[in-house]
Amino acid sequence: MLFSNIHEDHIQTHRTMISMTREELLKTAVELLNEENFSEVKADLEGYHKPEEIISKITYKRITPDLTAIKDGRIYVFTIVLEDDPDIDNWYIISNYVQINKGVFYLMVPQDKKKEIQKMLRDYRINAQLIQLQVS
């Protein structure tokens, strides 16, 4: 399963075969979270509540993650990265939010972007784990 071995101590890569739109990917992720007994799953999909905005306490910038869920009292925040120009500012704000709230931040990234994104995470000191997508 995609989320069966979630560890917070290091970046861990999960693989799944994917050839989907953002919405289809989001639907698949929601199904997997439900199977893994996450609660309060929120996504911008029909039948689900939209995730709550995360607001930067410094810039007051508002960010809505792609997906949020709760498990064992911890918040899990997921962002899908399919663009060529990722929004590092958003990642930084989400990373700070989950650290303050003792949560976990996941970036769902295409296989061909993994190394580039890992470097960005190190360079900008963003605490996020990767779920690697094989996009065909």
C-alpha positions in Angstrom: 0.0 0.0 0.0 1.1 3.6 -0.7 0.9 4.8 2.9 1.5 1.5 4.9 5.0 2.4 6.0 4.9 6.0 7.0 8.0 7.1 9.0 8.6 10.7 10.1 12.4 10.4 10.9 13.7 10.6 7.3 12.6 11.1 3.7 11.1 7.9 2.6 10.1 7.2 -1.0 7.0 5.2 -1.9 6.3 4.1 -5.5 3.1 3.7 -7.4 2.4 3.5 -11.1 0.4 6.6 -12.1 -0.9 8.0 -15.3 -3.6 10.3 -14.0 -4.8 13.8 -13.8 -4.4 15.7 -10.5 -8.1 14.9 -9.6 -7.7 11.2 -10.3 -4.5 11.2 -8.3 -6.3 12.9 -5.4 -9.2 10.4 -5.6 -6.7 7.5 -5.4 -4.9 9.1 -2.5 -8.1 9.7 -0.6 -9.1 6.0 -1.1 -5.8 4.8 0.2 -6.0 7.1 3.3 -9.4 5.8 4.0 -8.2 2.2 3.7 -5.4 3.0 6.1 -7.9 4.2 8.7 -7.1 7.9 8.5 -9.9 10.1 9.7 -11.1 13.6 8.9 -9.8 13.2 5.3 -10.3 16.5 3.5 -9.8 17.1 -0.2 -11.2 19.4 -2.9 -13.3 16.6 -4.3 -17.1 15.9 -4.4 -18.3 14.3 -1.2 -15.4 15.7 0.9 -14.8 18.9 2.8 -12.1 21.1 1.3 -8.9 21.2 3.4 -8.6 24.2 5.7 -6.3 27.0 4.7 -2.9 27.3 6.3 -2.0 30.9 7.0 1.5 32.1 7.4 1.9 34.0 10.6 4.7 36.1 9.0 3.3 37.0 5.5 -0.4 36.1 6.1 -0.2 34.2 2.8 -3.1 31.6 2.6 -2.4 28.1 1.3 -4.9 25.3 0.8 -3.1 21.9 0.7 -4.3 19.3 -1.8 -5.2 16.8 1.0 -5.2 16.6 4.8 -6.0 13.8 7.2 -5.7 12.7 10.8 -4.2 9.5 12.2 -3.3 8.8 15.8 -4.0 12.4 16.7 -1.5 13.8 14.1 -2.2 15.9 11.0 -0.9 14.7 7.7 -0.7 17.2 4.9 -0.2 16.2 1.3 0.8 18.4 -1.7 0.9 17.1 -5.3 3.8 18.4 -7.3 3.3 18.0 -11.0 4.4 21.5 -12.2 7.9 22.4 -13.5 8.0 25.4 -11.2 7.2 24.2 -7.6 6.1 26.7 -5.1 8.8 26.5 -2.5 7.3 29.3 -0.4 4.2 27.2 0.1 6.2 24.2 1.0 8.1 26.2 3.6 4.8 27.5 5.2 3.3 24.0 5.3 6.5 22.5 6.7 6.5 25.1 9.5 2.8 24.5 10.2 3.2 20.7 10.5 6.2 21.1 12.8 4.3 23.4 15.1 1.3 21.0 15.1 3.4 17.9 15.4 2.2 16.7 12.0 3.8 15.2 8.8 4.2 16.8 5.4 4.3 14.8 2.2 5.1 15.9 -1.3 3.8 13.6 -4.0 6.3 14.0 -6.8 7.0 12.5 -10.2 9.9 10.1 -10.4 11.9 12.4 -12.8 11.7 15.3 -10.3 12.7 13.4 -7.2 16.4 14.3 -7.0 15.7 17.9 -7.9 13.1 18.2 -5.2 15.2 16.5 -2.6 17.9 19.1 -3.2 15.4 21.9 -2.9 14.2 20.4 0.4 17.8 20.3 1.8 18.7 23.8 0.4 15.7 25.5 1.9 15.5 23.3 5.0 12.0 22.1 4.4 10.9 19.2 6.4 8.9 17.0 4.0 8.8 13.4 3.0 8.4 12.2 -0.6 5.9 9.9 -2.2 7.4 9.1 -5.6 5.0 8.8 -8.5 5.9 7.1 -11.7 4.2 9.2 -14.2 3.9 7.7 -17.7 
